[in-house]
Amino acid sequence: MSNFSVYFLLGLEHILNWAAVDHLLFILSLACVYQPTDYKKLLWLITAFTLGHSVTLALATLHIIEVNMKWVEFLIPCTILFSAVYNLIKTKKRYKYGVVAFFGLIHGLGFSNYLQSLLGSESSLFTPLLGFNLGLEVGQICVVALVILTSFISYYVFHWKQKSYIKVLSGITIGLVLPMILERWP
């Protein structure tokens, strides 16, 4: 298996894993406000998140930036809480690419220590980082597809109102992320 493939699978597994529940909740909180017909906008939004994630992941892995990981681990669930609360209070439920990319910067720092340890013996970081980030993007697209499918079923099979769907998913997200915030308080 090539170096690229190993890191691609690592990125994919990073998302499609219950241990990454914080990442999954963040994607859920972003995606649940979009109609199934808005999938292109949502995919661009997820790509903005991946780009932010990629930048800090690369900078931290290359030791260009160093941050206190306790604060990073605390800020990650804070971004999720912000997104879920925003879903409940904002009337126009569209996220800005810059805000999502900024949140991606924070999330990217969260995985950098682990990736640094894996990349320690690599002669070139470009291929592993590219593979990891592409795997991450594909995993996020899978999660988005599941959210879109769920929203489609909710709207067109069960005839839920979009507002109710958003409230339920955002409420569940808030309920799951508050203990994370308390546990990770620096």
N, C-alpha and C positions, 0 to 999 in steps of 0.2 A: 504494500500500500504506500502511495507517495506521501511526502510530507504535507502537501496541499490537502490531500484526502483526509489525513489524520486530523488536521486542524479544522477542516470543514465539518467533519463529524463532531468534533469537540464543540464547535459553535452551535451546531444543530442540537446536540444533546444539552447544551447550556440552557436552551429555551424549552425544549420538549422534555422537561424533567420537573417533577414536583418539588425538587429542592430549589428550583428557580421560581417559586411561587410569587416572589416579589416582582419579578420580571413579567410573569404571566398576568398578574393583577394590574400592572401598569398598562400593558397592551389592552387588556379588557376595558380599563377605564377610558382609554383613548377611543377604542373601536366602537364601544356600545352606543355612542351618540350618532353614528352614521347609519344612513339607510343602506340597504343592500345595493341600491343603484349608485351609491357614492363610493364604490370600491376603489376607483382610480385615485380619488383624493386621499382616501385612507392609505393606500399603498405608498403614495408619495410622502405622507406623514410618517409612516413607519420607516421609510428610507431616511428621512431627516433625523429620526431618532438613532438609526444605525450609524449615520455619519457622525453624529455627536459622540456616540458610544465609541466609534472607531478612533476618533481623534484622541480622546483622553486615554484610551486603552493603549494606543501606540506611544503617546508621550510618556505615560507612566512606565510602560514596559521598557522603554529606552532610557529611563531614569532622567528624563528632561524635567518632569514635574514630580514632586513628592508631596503627598498630603497625609493628614492624620486619618487613618482608616476608620477609626471610631466615628469620626464625623461623617465620613462618606456612608458608612453602613447605617447611620442615623438618617441622613438626608435622603437616601433611596426610598424608604417608605413614606417620607414626607412628600416626595414628588407624587407618589401614588395617592396619598390623602388629598393633596391639592387638586389633582385631576378629578377624583371622585366627587369632592365637594363642589368643584367648578361645574360638574355635570348637573348638580342639584340646584344651583343658584343662578346659573347663566341662562338667559333666554335664547340667545343665539349660540348654539353648542358647536362651534367650530374652533378647533385649535389652530394656533399660529405655528408655522414651521419653526420659527426661531425659538419659541418656548419649548417645543418638543425636542429640538436639537440640543438646547441647554440641559434639559433633563437627561438626554442621552449622554452628555458629558459627565454628569454625576454617576449614572449607572455604569459607564465604562470604567470609571475609577474603581468601582466595587469589585470588578473581576480581575483587575490588573495584577494583584499580588500572586494569585494562583497562576495566571498566564506567565508571569515573570519566572516562576519556578519551573514551568514546563519548557520555557524557551531558553533556559540557562545555557544549554549546550549547543544551541543552534548557531550556525555561522552567519546566516542571513535571516532577518526578521520579516522581510517583505512577504515571502510566500506563506509562512505560518499565519501572519496577521491577516493577510488577504483571505486565506482559507477560512480562518475562524470567523471573520466578519461576514463573509458570504454565507457561511453556515448559519450564523446568527440571523441574517436577513431571511433566508429560506425558512428557518424555524418560525420567525415572527409572521411571515406570510401564511404559514400553516395555521397559526393561532388566529390570525385575522380572518382567514377563510372559515374557521370554525365559528367565530363570533358572527360573521355575516350570515352563515347558515342558520345559526340560532336565532338571529334577529328576523330572518326571512320566515322561519317556522313560526316564531312568536307573532309576527304581524299578519301573515297570510293564512296560517292554519288555525292558530288559536285566537286571532283577531285582537291581540293586545294593542293598546295604544302605545306609540313610541315613548311618550312621556312616562308611562307606567313601567315599561321595560327598562328605561334608563334609570329610573328611581330604584327599582329592585336590584339591578346589577351594581349600581353605585353604592347602595346601602350595604350590600353584601361585601363589597370591596372595602368600604370604610370599617365594617365590623371585623374584617380579617387583618387590616393594616394597623389599626390602633394598637393591638398588643405588640406588633413588631416595633412600633415607634417607642413604646414604653420599655421594651426589652433592650433596645439599642441606644437608649438615652446615654449620651457620652459622659 
